[in-house]
Amino acid sequence: MASVSLQKIHKTYAGGVHVIKGIDLDIADGEFMVFVGPSGCGKSTMMRMIAGLEDITDGELRIGDRLANDLPPVDRQVAMVFQSYALYPHMTVGENMGFGLKINGASRDEVKAAVGRAAEVLQITHLLDRKPKALSGGQRQRVAIGRAIVRKPGVFLFDEPLSNLDAGLRVQMRVELAKLHQELGTTMIYVTHDQTEAMTLGNRIAVFNGGHIEQVGPPMHLYQHPANTFVAAFLGSPKMNLLPCEVSSPSGHDLLVQLSEQASFSTPRNDASRYAGQPRRMTVGVRPESLAVATAGSGIAAAVVLVERLGDVQVVHARVAGTESVVTVKLPENGQALAAGQAVVLRPEPGSCYLFDENGRAA
């Protein structure tokens, strides 16, 4: 096992394309760290630099107690699992898993024992004599993970390993990967654009955006205390509603949040007195599950645009009166029946609102 330390890491390609912009991150020995972010944000490039598949333009990479910038991939004590499985089609499962040990000079008995142990952990012992073409997608991914396990690396690197699987298999493999980390206790770094994978797998999450890290922390801390509007919108499904508004506190105890002349609401907040005086232009954030819907009374006047019924829940999209903003509300399926065009009133739960300043930072 090994820790990983990234200190002021930069990556610039020919032509001055700057894709990694001064990443600082310490990953503890035995930690499951997830890099998450949209396509093109730099997370896979950062992973490939750790693996030694991309050169580091500037900064220091340490794996364990060794400076690894110039170490060849084979000497870094890392094993990478790719999205594409990358199995040799002419080899059996057992031969695929043991190939790395074989070319490094391990004896036949050593290879057989290591492959057997990994196959037991992954529950694929019965597949060892099959060729990859006879396997399902989930089985192929287990073989690719097994090939990494037999090398006994200090760090596992997973680059979007589940994105080729269907939804049911992704859920199953997420459970298997979490169990694998518990059993092996090895440092794991996992790249994904899927925030559900990030939330369910990581001890900590690093949210990437535009070549830098927006926020790092345990999944629920980031969900409950986003540092800015990017993190707030990225983590959560459906994503957080972010609405331009004016905020004031006439009473000094509650906040008055004005979305338009026709739509406003009050909400308690401990620091409400900070917003006394002239209204401030801000962004208010409310998660879809923190909104209740009524057909009359006080709250945010809105009109239903669309209702999506997903079996256990219904997702309601409603346009706020006097604005072009569409708010998403997540309700239980057995709740009230709503239809497009219906007038409704939306009520945030007390204390459920987030405020962000004009620069998008949490206020």
Buried (B, 14 or more C-beta within 10 A) or exposed (E): BBBBBBEEBBBEEEEEEBBBBBBEBEBBBBBBBBBBBEEBBBBBBBBBBBBBEBEBBEBEBBBBEBEBBEBEBEEBBBBBBEBEBEBEEEBBBBBBBBBBBEEEEBEEEBBBBBBBBBBEBBEBBEBBEBBBEEBEBBBBBBBBBBBBBBBBBBBBBBBBBBEBBEEEBBBEBBEBBBEBBEEBEBBBBBBBBBBBBBBBBBBBBBBBBBBBBBBBBEBEEBBEEBBBBBBBBBBBEBBBBBBEBBBBBBEEEBBBBBBBEEBBBBBEBEEBEBBEEEBBEBBBBBBBBBBEBEEEEEBBBBBBBBBEEEEEBBBBBBBBBBBEBBBBBBBEEEEEEBEEEBEBBBBBEEEEBBBBBEEBEBB
